[in-house]
């Protein structure tokens, strides 16, 4: 609950958001679904000195951003992403390092009925240590079992829940009975804001070597097109010089062979003429 005057609390929130935007030019837009207050506190502690987490109502965040757009028009690009249970993580540090810290803070959670499964859930084969009275429960879920030493044993791995589907009551109960907590929840990074641009977090995985390799692929394509149409460019000049050197080398070899042939022919002609002269005497 908000203590004190609500309007005072809102103004303090706006001032805090403005201060963070001015102080930290790099922002993560994160989702906080299924993240409890205790886990959020642990995330804040782990990021202390590196980043600052700020949550709030979407209407307040949008209103604050619109008020700051006169000073920083690039903030308008954040507005479309302020929807759902989202918040901001402000930082001045390395984006990749902060991203890794955020993703490390995950907590195991049970599969509650009605929740959307973020991953595929499998039940491993083996002994469940449950009594035979639970056999009908497994049969209702079409799970092949047998009784081994007075307990139920699952005969093979079971794909119980598919990613993106809703968890049913029976699946949730079975996982609780087996004491399986298949899901891990934490802050989910949706987008990154830096230098007035919003981009996907996967961009952070691109290294300098990847950029260099892609740049060289583009240079190679430009050089190929330039050589094909006979239009010199900076990319094609080295290839043109090499090709010219090869042509000059071939031409030099051809001239050398021609001179050798002419010298040999001239020598043979002199020998023939000398022979004819001797024979006529």
FENHU-V324634 format. One record per backbone hydrogen bond with DSSP energy under -0.5 kcal/mol. CO is the residue of the C=O (numbers start at 1). NH is the residue of the N-H. Records with the same first field share a line. If there is no record, write none. Layout:
CO = NH, NH
//
This chain:
5 = 9
6 = 10
7 = 11
8 = 12
9 = 13
10 = 14
11 = 15
12 = 16
13 = 17
14 = 18
15 = 19
16 = 20
17 = 21
18 = 22
19 = 23
20 = 24
23 = 25
26 = 91
27 = 193
28 = 30, 89
29 = 190, 191
30 = 87
31 = 188
32 = 35
34 = 36
36 = 40
37 = 41
38 = 42
39 = 43
40 = 44
41 = 45
42 = 46
43 = 47
45 = 48
47 = 50, 51
50 = 92, 93
52 = 90
54 = 88
57 = 61
58 = 62
59 = 63
60 = 64
61 = 65
62 = 66
63 = 67
64 = 68
65 = 69
68 = 71, 72
72 = 75
73 = 76
74 = 77
75 = 78, 79
76 = 79
78 = 81
79 = 82
81 = 83
84 = 86
85 = 32
86 = 56
87 = 30
88 = 54
89 = 28
90 = 52
91 = 26
94 = 98
95 = 99
96 = 100
97 = 101
98 = 102
99 = 103
100 = 104
101 = 105
102 = 105
104 = 106
107 = 185
109 = 183
110 = 112
112 = 115
115 = 117, 167
117 = 164
121 = 160, 161
122 = 124
123 = 158
126 = 154
130 = 152
131 = 134
132 = 135
134 = 137, 138
135 = 139
136 = 140
137 = 141
138 = 141, 143
139 = 142
142 = 144
144 = 155
146 = 148, 153
148 = 151
151 = 148
152 = 128, 129
153 = 146
154 = 126
158 = 123, 160
161 = 121
162 = 165
165 = 117
167 = 114
168 = 172
169 = 173
170 = 174
171 = 175
172 = 176
173 = 177
174 = 178
175 = 180
176 = 179
179 = 181
180 = 182
183 = 109
185 = 107
187 = 189
188 = 31, 190
191 = 29
192 = 194, 199
193 = 27
194 = 197
197 = 194
199 = 192
200 = 203
201 = 204
202 = 205
203 = 206
205 = 207
207 = 211
208 = 212
209 = 213
210 = 214
211 = 215
212 = 216
213 = 217
214 = 218
215 = 219
216 = 220
217 = 221
218 = 222
219 = 223
220 = 224
221 = 225
222 = 226
223 = 227
224 = 228
225 = 229
226 = 230, 231
230 = 232
233 = 237
234 = 238
236 = 240
237 = 241
238 = 242
239 = 243
240 = 244
241 = 245
242 = 246
243 = 247
244 = 248
245 = 249
246 = 250
247 = 251
248 = 252
249 = 253
250 = 254
251 = 255
252 = 256
253 = 257
254 = 258
255 = 259
256 = 260
257 = 261
258 = 262
259 = 263
260 = 264
261 = 265
262 = 266
263 = 267
264 = 268
265 = 269
266 = 270
267 = 271
268 = 272
269 = 273
270 = 274
271 = 275
272 = 276
273 = 277
274 = 278
275 = 279
276 = 280
277 = 281
//
